[in-house]
C-alpha cells in the first residue's frame, strides 16, 4: 500500500481559479469541456461548455437543477422524493473538484472534462451528493486518527456495437484477428493481444489524463477484462479515478467499434462484473495499522472485517443497486454469497491479500461494477469504522471453499426488494451515511423498482402469452 504524499482532500474542497488558468495556458486549443456530476445512481451527467464559460465555473460555480441529484438510472425525475415540483426544481450550484480538469484525448485535441460536487446556493455541501456522503465517512475515520488507503478494481465486458439476431449483446470481435472470443481463457495473453489496439489507446489516454491506470487481465469469460487503478491515501480521489476510468473505457471502446459494459450480469451463463475495493488504514505518520507478520493482520484489521460483516446486510443495496445486480450472486462464480472472510482466498467476501506484511490489507469483493464508486467506498468504510468503533470480532477465517461455509454464515439479502427494505430501515446506515441520504436513495430505488417491474418484458410473452 502507498504512503500518503499529501493530506487527502476534503469533499468540500473546491478547485481554485488558478487551476483552470494553468490548464488553458497548457492547452489553449481546448474549447469543448464537459462538466460532470455523478449522482446517486452513478451515471455521469452535466453540460458541455466553451472555454470562456469554464472560467466562470471556477470563479462562481455553475447552476444545475436540484432534481439532477435524484433522477433514476434512466434519467427520469423521482417525483416521490418531494424534491422536484415542491421546490420548483430550483437550481443548486456545482463547483469543480481539484485536480480533475484534464484532457479528453479520445475526443480530439480540443476536448477536456472535469468533475464537480453539488452545493446548496448558500455554500453548504448537498447531503445527497455521493461524494459528500463518502466525505462524511472519511471525516469520521479521521476522528479516530485514521486515513483510508484504497484502490478500485473494475471488471467489464467488451461487446459488439451491433446486437445479435436475438437483440442481445454478444462479445466483441477482435479488431486484430477478426475472431469473436468464445472460451473463458482467464489470464489469457492471446486475448489481451487480440484487443491490443483498444488497450494501447486506453493507456495512452489515461497517461494524457494523469489517470493511474495499471494492470489489465483477461477475466473469467469471453470478452471480459479487469483493470486496476493505483492505491491512494485519498479515498475521494481514488473514486474520482474510478468515475473517469469508466467514462474513458466506454469512450475508447466506441472509437474501436465496440461497447464496454459494466452491467453486473450481462450474460446469464457467464461471470458477472465485480467492483473490488482494496483498503488498509494509515495512522498520522503514514504507517499501515493493518500491517502484521500474522497473515490475519492486526486486531484493528479484524475489527474492520467484523464491521463489514455486521453492516453488509444493511448496506447491500449500495453494492447491488439494480435489478440485474442480483443475478451475479451465485455459488462457485467468484461472486461471494455470504459475509465470510479469509486469508488469500477468493471464495470469500472479505479477502486479506497475500503479500509482504507492510502491504497487509483487505479486498472487499461483494460490489458489482454497476455500483456507484463513491457510495460503495462509503459503505465499505462505514462498515470498517463501525467494527473499529465497537471492537467487533469476525470469528475464525474460512479455510478452503468459502461457498461451502456460506450456509453457516449470516444470510445476505437475496433480492432487490429485501435489500431496499433493510437499507431504508437501517439506523446504522443513517448514522454513517446520513438520514436524509438513506431516505432519498431508498425512494429513488423504490421508484425504480416500480418502473422496472411495471414494464412487460419479452420473457413474459414467451412464458405466459399462450400458456397461462
Secondary structure, DSSP 8 states (H G I E B T S, - for coil): ----SS----TT----HHHHHHHHHH-TT--EEEEEEE-TT--EEEEEE-HHHHHHHHHH-EEEEGGGGG--TTS---GGGS-STTTTT-EEEEEE-TT--EE-GGG-TTEEEEEEEEE-TTS-B-TT-HHHHHHHHHHHHHTTT-EEEEEEEEEEEEEESS--TTS---B-B-TTT--B--S--TT-HHHHHHTHHHHHHHHHHHHHHT--EEEEEE-SSTTEEEEEE--BS-HHHHHHHHHHHHHHHHHHHHHTTEEEE--TTSSTTS---BEEEEEEEE-TTS-BTT--SSTT--HHHHHHHHHHHHHHHHHHHHHS-SGGGGGG--TTTTS--S--EEES-TTSSEEE--S-GGG--EEE---BTTS-HHHHHHHHHHHHHHHHHHT----S---S-HHHHGGGS-----SHHHHHHHHHT-HHHHHHH-HHHHHHHHHHHHHHHHHHHHS--HHHHHHHTTT-
